[in-house]
Amino acid sequence: SRQRAIKRYQQNQRSLSRQGKWNEFSEAVREYSEMQHSEEVPKQDLGKSQSKLFYMPMHGVVKASSTSTKLRIVFDCSAKTSSGFSLNDALLPGPTMYPLLTNVLLKFRNHTVGMSSDIGKMFREVALDPLDRDLHRYIVQDDQGAYKDLRMTRVTFGVASSPFLATQVLRQLADDYEQEFPQAVEVVRTAFYVDNNNCLTGAKIPQEAL
């Protein structure tokens, strides 16, 4: 899968360069390392059997309408390797665990004052088991143009199991802190939607206080 990842990297580089977005993409990639959400593959691991590795092709998606992140890195974990299988082919996605959006909206409308929030970089807030990191490798170029092998240390957007893993972590936190923060736990369990990184909640204010 490494050579395919390199080819996709080159295609992405040409495309974003034509759009004048390559520097923005490079900065977004560099952020992964700076935040320690990825790491360089140690030299002793570079010679591992290809059957124990997966290189995620990646590209940049430009969203002009976004007011925050104009360019997002997308990993294609459904890309087939030379074996004809992808990383996502080998993973169970897990069940959908967040509530129906209809239920969230109906509950939201009961509040006098509404509040919305989201968890930034939610998937990347969840650590990836070191045993699984070599299945989440990707390719970048250094300043001299040489290709470097990196691997994610956090759960990755584009992997089939990531939505379930991130949602399960949030639910586990709710279970762990149920006695200490009961009101917050109620919000976590009933007000999050869309992969559990968006929240719609609020509060009721007594009529006499309005």
Secondary structure by P-SEA (a helix, b strand, c coil): caaaaaaaaaaaaaaaaaaccaaaaaaaaaaaaaacccccccccccccccccbbbbbbbbbbbcccccccbbbbbcccccccccccccccccccccccccaaaaaaaaaaccbbbbbbbccccccccccccccccccccccccccbbbbbbbccccccccaaaaaaaaaaaaaaaaaccccaaaaaaaaccccccccccccbbbbccccc
